[in-house]
Amino acid sequence: MLLVIDIGNTNAVFGFFLKGKFMLDRRMSSKVKRTEDELFILLKHFCEQSKISPEGLQGVVIASVVPDATLSFSKMFKKYLKLSPVIISGTMDAGIKIPYDDPATLGADRICGVIATLQKFGGPAIIVDFGTATTYDVLSSKGEYLGGVIAPGIETSAAELFKRTARLPRTELLFPASIIATNTKNAIQSGVMFAAVDAFEGMVRRLRRTAGKYATVVATGGYASLISEMTSEIKYMEPNLVLEGARLIYEHNIKKGKK
C-alpha cells in the first residue's frame, strides 16, 4: 500500500494506491496549520473510514507547494510510522529533464502532472491545472518538457475582486444562465467565469504555436470540470493526475534504487 499526498495551497489530498492501482482519496484543508499529532489523528480517521491500517503503509510520497505542511507531515510519518516520505522536487530524478533556470523552484504538483500526462498520453500536450493558481505545462511531440505558465486561479481572481471593492458581494463561482446579467450576483459570475474560459482558450492557442497545432489538452484541478462544460479544448479530464504522477515518480526512484 502506497500513500500519496498532494498538498496544495487550499487542500491536501490523500491518495491510496494498492499494487500501483488507485483505490480512493480523502481530503482536508491545508490552510489550517496542524501539529504532527493532529495530522496522525486525521490519517487514522481516513484509514479507519477506508478499512486500511496506517501500519500497513509501505511507502509515502509527498507532492507539496506548502513547505511548512511538508515538514509537519514528514515529522508525523517518522514519529508514528517510522517512514521517511519521498518528497518530490525539481532537483530529484523524476524521469524528465527540467529546463528551468533553477529546477528547485518548479512546483511538485506541476512535475507530477507532466509525468502522469507523459505516461498516459505522450506528447505534444498541454497540462492545465485549475487550482489556486491556473498553471499550464507543455510537452513537445518528442515528450520533452518545455516549461509552462502560471496565472491567477479562478477563485484567486474573484477573491481579489471582492477584496478591492466595497459593495460587491461574495458569490458562488458558477456559470450564470446568460452572459448578460441583470443582477450583481450573476454579473460577477459571468465576468469571472466566462473570462476564465476565454483566458484558458487564448492561452492554449498561444501555447500550441510552440507545442504543436494538435497538442492534447489535459485538465485537472478543482475548477476543471466546470470549465470543461464551456469549452471544447479539453480532451481529457484527469482529477487524479497529480496523485498518479507522484506514484510514478516514487516507483521510478524505488526501481532506480534497486539497480
C-alpha positions in Angstrom: 0.0 0.0 0.0 1.4 3.4 -1.1 0.1 6.7 0.3 0.4 9.7 -2.0 -0.2 13.2 -0.5 -0.8 16.2 -2.8 -0.5 19.3 -0.6 -1.8 22.4 -2.4 -2.5 25.9 -1.2 -6.1 25.1 -0.4 -6.4 21.4 0.1 -4.3 18.4 0.9 -5.4 15.2 -0.9 -4.5 11.7 0.4 -4.5 9.1 -2.4 -4.2 5.4 -1.6 -2.7 3.0 -4.1 -2.7 -0.8 -3.8 -0.1 -2.5 -6.0 0.0 0.5 -8.3 -3.7 0.9 -8.7 -5.6 3.9 -7.4 -8.1 2.9 -4.7 -9.6 6.1 -3.2 -8.8 9.6 -1.9 -9.5 11.7 1.1 -9.0 15.4 1.5 -8.6 18.1 4.2 -7.9 21.8 4.2 -4.3 22.8 4.0 -5.0 26.3 5.2 -5.1 25.2 8.8 -1.8 24.6 10.5 -1.7 21.2 12.3 0.9 19.5 14.5 2.2 16.1 13.7 -0.1 14.7 16.4 -3.2 16.2 14.9 -2.1 15.0 11.4 -1.8 11.4 12.6 -5.3 11.6 14.2 -6.6 12.7 10.8 -4.7 10.0 9.0 -6.0 7.3 11.3 -9.5 8.6 10.7 -9.1 8.4 6.9 -7.7 4.9 7.2 -10.5 3.7 9.5 -13.1 5.1 7.1 -11.5 3.0 4.3 -10.7 0.0 6.5 -6.9 0.5 6.0 -4.3 0.1 8.7 -1.8 3.0 8.9 0.8 0.4 9.9 0.2 -1.3 6.6 1.5 1.6 4.6 4.7 0.5 2.8 5.6 3.9 1.4 4.7 7.6 1.4 5.3 10.2 -1.3 4.5 13.9 -0.9 4.0 16.4 -3.7 3.7 19.8 -1.9 3.7 23.5 -2.6 3.4 24.4 1.1 6.8 23.9 2.8 5.6 24.2 6.4 3.0 21.5 5.8 5.6 19.2 4.2 7.7 19.5 7.3 4.8 18.7 9.6 3.7 15.6 7.5 7.3 14.3 7.4 7.7 14.6 11.2 4.4 12.8 11.6 5.3 9.8 9.5 8.7 9.5 11.1 7.3 9.8 14.6 4.4 7.4 14.4 5.1 5.0 11.5 8.9 5.2 11.2 8.5 6.1 7.5 10.6 8.6 5.6 8.4 10.1 2.9 9.8 10.7 -0.6 9.5 14.5 -1.1 9.1 15.4 -4.8 11.1 18.3 -6.0 12.6 19.6 -9.2 16.1 18.6 -8.1 15.3 14.9 -7.9 15.3 12.4 -10.7 11.7 12.4 -11.9 12.4 10.8 -15.2 12.4 14.0 -17.3 14.8 16.9 -17.9 13.5 20.1 -16.3 14.6 23.1 -18.4 14.2 25.7 -15.5 17.0 28.1 -14.6 16.5 26.8 -11.1 14.7 23.4 -11.1 14.1 23.6 -7.3 11.5 26.4 -8.0 9.2 24.3 -10.1 6.2 23.2 -8.2 6.0 19.5 -7.3 2.3 19.3 -8.4 3.4 20.5 -11.9 6.1 17.9 -12.1 3.6 15.2 -11.2 1.1 16.4 -13.8 3.7 16.4 -16.5 4.9 12.9 -15.6 1.4 11.4 -15.5 0.5 13.0 -18.8 3.6 11.8 -20.5 3.0 8.2 -19.3 -0.8 8.2 -20.2 -0.9 10.3 -23.4 2.5 11.2 -24.5 3.2 14.5 -26.4 2.6 17.0 -27.7 0.4 18.0 -24.7 -0.7 21.0 -22.6 -1.5 20.2 -19.0 -3.8 22.7 -17.3 -4.3 22.6 -13.5 -7.3 24.8 -12.4 -6.4 25.3 -8.8 -5.5 28.2 -6.5 -3.3 29.2 -9.5 -4.1 28.1 -13.0 -0.9 26.5 -14.4 -0.1 25.4 -17.9 2.7 23.0 -18.7 3.9 21.9 -22.1 5.2 18.7 -23.6 6.7 18.6 -27.1 5.9 15.9 -29.7 9.1 14.1 -28.5 7.9 14.0 -24.9 10.2 16.8 -23.8 9.1 19.1 -21.0 9.4 22.7 -22.4 8.2 24.7 -19.3 5.0 26.5 -18.6 2.9 29.4 -17.5 1.4 30.5 -14.1 -1.8 32.6 -14.0 -4.1 33.6 -11.1 -6.7 30.9 -10.4 -10.4 31.5 -10.8 -11.1 31.7 -7.0 -8.0 33.8 -6.5 -9.1 36.3 -9.2 -12.6 36.5 -7.6 -11.2 37.0 -4.1 -9.1 39.9 -5.3 -12.2 41.5 -6.9 -14.1 41.2 -3.6 -11.2 42.4 -1.6 -10.7 45.6 -3.7 -14.4 46.6 -3.9 -16.6 47.9 -1.2 -20.0 46.8 -2.3 -19.6 43.6 -4.5 -20.8 40.6 -2.5 -19.0 37.2 -2.4 -20.9 34.8 -4.5 -20.7 31.1 -5.6 -18.5 30.8 -8.7 -20.8 29.1 -11.2 -21.7 29.9 -14.8 -24.9 32.0 -14.9 -27.8 31.2 -17.3 -26.9 34.2 -19.5 -23.7 36.0 -20.1 -25.5 39.4 -19.9 -26.7 39.7 -16.3 -29.5 41.7 -14.7 -28.3 41.4 -11.1 -24.9 41.9 -9.3 -24.5 38.2 -8.4 -24.9 36.9 -12.0 -22.8 39.8 -13.3 -19.9 38.7 -11.1 -20.3 35.1 -12.0 -20.4 36.0 -15.7 -17.4 38.2 -15.5 -15.2 35.8 -13.5 -16.3 32.5 -15.1 -16.5 33.5 -18.8 -13.3 35.5 -18.6 -11.6 32.3 -17.2 -12.8 30.3 -20.2 -11.6 32.9 -22.6 -8.2 33.3 -20.9 -7.8 29.5 -20.9 -8.7 29.2 -24.6 -6.5 32.1 -25.5 -3.5 30.6 -23.7 -4.0 27.2 -25.3 -3.9 28.8 -28.7 -0.7 30.6 -27.9 1.0 27.5 -26.4 0.1 25.4 -29.5 2.2 27.7 -31.6 5.2 26.1 -29.8 3.8 22.8 -28.7 2.1 22.0 -32.0 -1.3 22.6 -33.6 -2.7 19.3 -32.3 -1.3 19.3 -28.8 -3.6 17.4 -26.5 -5.1 19.4 -23.6 -5.3 17.5 -20.3 -7.1 19.2 -17.4 -7.1 18.7 -13.7 -7.8 20.7 -10.5 -10.9 21.9 -8.7 -12.5 24.0 -11.4 -11.6 21.8 -14.4 -15.0 20.1 -14.6 -16.8 23.5 -14.6 -14.6 25.0 -17.3 -14.8 21.8 -19.4 -18.6 22.4 -19.7 -18.0 25.6 -21.6 -15.1 24.7 -23.9 -14.2 22.0 -26.5 -10.5 22.5 -26.0 -10.2 20.0 -23.1 -9.7 16.4 -24.4 -9.1 14.6 -21.1 -10.3 15.3 -17.6 -7.9 13.7 -15.1 -8.9 14.6 -11.5 -6.1 12.3 -10.0 -3.4 13.5 -12.4 -1.0 14.8 -9.6 -1.6 11.7 -7.5 -0.8 9.4 -10.4 2.3 11.3 -11.3 3.6 11.2 -7.8 3.1 7.5 -7.7 5.1 7.1 -11.0 7.9 9.2 -9.7 8.0 7.2 -6.5 8.2 3.9 -8.4 10.8 5.3 -10.7 13.1 6.2 -7.8 12.4 2.9 -6.0 13.4 0.9 -9.1 16.4 3.1 -9.6 17.5 2.4 -6.0 17.3 -1.3 -6.5 19.6 -1.4 -9.5 
